[in-house]
Amino acid sequence: MTGRTLFTATEGGDQLRIELHNRSHLPFTLTCSTRHNGSPAWLELPRRYASARGAKLAATSIIGSGINWHAVPAQPAIGEGK
């Protein structure tokens, strides 16, 4: 499950990412490390967090500490900018 990464942070040696997916019911996902088999571990952030700011607040409440999020610049779509 991958989407467009909006924010990244490092917490306790783990790389955290908030991703935006093309789904109206659960648009944001918190990706937080990998499982024992190498596949990503992720949590769908509740629907009530329907904005990027809300997604950061939700992720911070799940992790349980202040997180310094860094915005990821948007990548142009293939074929844009020609």
C-alpha positions as a Python dict, from the first residue, in 0.01 Angstrom:
ca = {
    (1, 'M'): (0, 0, 0),
    (2, 'T'): (181, 311, -118),
    (3, 'G'): (59, 659, -178),
    (4, 'R'): (211, 1002, -218),
    (5, 'T'): (432, 1080, 81),
    (6, 'L'): (339, 1416, 236),
    (7, 'F'): (551, 1420, 554),
    (8, 'T'): (842, 1224, 700),
    (9, 'A'): (993, 1205, 1048),
    (10, 'T'): (1233, 988, 1244),
    (11, 'E'): (1131, 863, 1587),
    (12, 'G'): (1336, 616, 1788),
    (13, 'G'): (1532, 506, 1482),
    (14, 'D'): (1218, 435, 1278),
    (15, 'Q'): (1128, 627, 964),
    (16, 'L'): (767, 753, 978),
    (17, 'R'): (572, 865, 671),
    (18, 'I'): (226, 1015, 630),
    (19, 'E'): (95, 917, 289),
    (20, 'L'): (-207, 1038, 93),
    (21, 'H'): (-409, 776, -93),
    (22, 'N'): (-685, 813, -350),
    (23, 'R'): (-959, 696, -113),
    (24, 'S'): (-1234, 915, 23),
    (25, 'H'): (-1313, 707, 333),
    (26, 'L'): (-955, 682, 474),
    (27, 'P'): (-729, 918, 279),
    (28, 'F'): (-424, 922, 510),
    (29, 'T'): (-193, 641, 621),
    (30, 'L'): (87, 642, 878),
    (31, 'T'): (367, 414, 759),
    (32, 'C'): (597, 331, 1046),
    (33, 'S'): (884, 86, 991),
    (34, 'T'): (870, -264, 847),
    (35, 'R'): (754, -604, 966),
    (36, 'H'): (983, -903, 1020),
    (37, 'N'): (937, -1008, 656),
    (38, 'G'): (1031, -665, 519),
    (39, 'S'): (679, -553, 424),
    (40, 'P'): (574, -208, 551),
    (41, 'A'): (383, -171, 876),
    (42, 'W'): (112, 92, 846),
    (43, 'L'): (-196, 230, 1019),
    (44, 'E'): (-490, 393, 845),
    (45, 'L'): (-558, 719, 1023),
    (46, 'P'): (-925, 761, 1121),
    (47, 'R'): (-1157, 941, 882),
    (48, 'R'): (-1215, 1227, 1123),
    (49, 'Y'): (-858, 1333, 1042),
    (50, 'A'): (-949, 1445, 690),
    (51, 'S'): (-673, 1702, 641),
    (52, 'A'): (-294, 1690, 635),
    (53, 'R'): (-280, 1883, 963),
    (54, 'G'): (-524, 1639, 1120),
    (55, 'A'): (-320, 1345, 994),
    (56, 'K'): (-10, 1486, 1167),
    (57, 'L'): (-206, 1529, 1491),
    (58, 'A'): (-340, 1174, 1468),
    (59, 'A'): (5, 1029, 1405),
    (60, 'T'): (148, 1222, 1699),
    (61, 'S'): (-128, 1094, 1929),
    (62, 'I'): (-63, 734, 1815),
    (63, 'I'): (315, 758, 1861),
    (64, 'G'): (271, 940, 2192),
    (65, 'S'): (535, 1210, 2167),
    (66, 'G'): (611, 1531, 1986),
    (67, 'I'): (724, 1457, 1631),
    (68, 'N'): (913, 1697, 1408),
    (69, 'W'): (749, 1640, 1067),
    (70, 'H'): (925, 1743, 745),
    (71, 'A'): (719, 1822, 434),
    (72, 'V'): (809, 1626, 120),
    (73, 'P'): (803, 1834, -199),
    (74, 'A'): (545, 1718, -452),
    (75, 'Q'): (689, 1532, -748),
    (76, 'P'): (556, 1638, -1090),
    (77, 'A'): (346, 1379, -1266),
    (78, 'I'): (499, 1198, -1561),
    (79, 'G'): (469, 1419, -1867),
    (80, 'E'): (429, 1744, -1669),
    (81, 'G'): (668, 2031, -1723),
    (82, 'K'): (752, 1957, -2085),
}
